[in-house]
């Protein structure tokens, strides 16, 4: 008897499976696959997770990766990617892709930018060419790329900032969210997410969350955090926003973060994360492990024959000595950057799997305490 063939779902959907306090496990389902939540999305800014093959990223447990509108619109160009079959084919990643709107990068990287109601006019940091990124153009680019989850264009301000600055950016972001919704239209198998802004001002965050929830988007992100403010402010803003976001929609904390940021945010009801930290740190000799953070540049590793973690399921953490990895880092060898990036992404995905299992078992508090104890205790002598 032939095996039954199950058709890919035509609709985008999110289902909460289990809860432990504010934390929850669930699944985002769409035609290109299922995202198990809580989820960490490796960052593939320019259509590549730096230092990793796509099949390695997938094997570590990643269900989705992130691409970036700003970088891809400048090089190689969204229209070119579309002509070549879309971003999934272009980067050989047939699974879900979320694309950031490009707003944060315009604010932080572009030259001679000018913000107006229409959008952001700027010059490329690559060649100085002139561009206009409006809400409509951001959505158009993400549609050309073929993104599964499209982010609205927003204005992200640095913290700390004056309340009036946070309010102006929040209200502009709300107007842009409506324009993005109008431009996106209806795509049953894909989704548009709104972004809550409001700086560190609770009533602005609440207003932003409520207004976005009334737009009935497929998901909601909390933006403008992890931009220099203390962790306690970030967590307070999550706690402020969470009750005002639709319970049946996924919640995404943008640009976060350290392992500790992630476990704390999961406990407060966040479902999705992305951050360049594990890949960037790996390229600079820094790794994250169940024993805490390590710096492979340190001379103490120069003659250490032990692997990073002999119990790890990641070959990079298990099969090479610290002495060799230290040598690669000091010699600035490409392989060192690749192996340490592999170590970090493996640890982040192991952490997410542990969080999902702990929530499902109703023991998230114990899991977080055990995890933090391991970081603080460090390695056995």
Buried (B, 14 or more C-beta within 10 A) or exposed (E): EEEEEEEEBEEBBBEBEEBBEBBBBBBBBBBBBBBBBBBBBBBBBBBBBBBBEBEBBBEBBBBBBBBBBBBBBBEBEBEEBBEEEBBBEBBEBEBBBBBBBBBBBBBEBBEEBEBEEBBBBBBBBEEEEEBEBBBBBBBBBBBBBBBBBBBBBBBBBEBEBEEEBBBBBBBBBBEBBBBBBEBBEEEEBBBBBBBBBBBBBBEBBBBBBEBBBEBEBBBBBBBBBBBEBEBEBBBBBBEBBBEBBBEEBBBBBBBBBBBEBBBBBBBBBBBBBBBBBBBBBBBEBBBBBBBBBBBBEEEEBEEBEEBBBEEBEBBBBBEBBBBBBBBBBBEEEEBBBBBBBBBBBBBBBBBBBBBBEBBBEEBBEEBBEEBBEBBEEEEEE
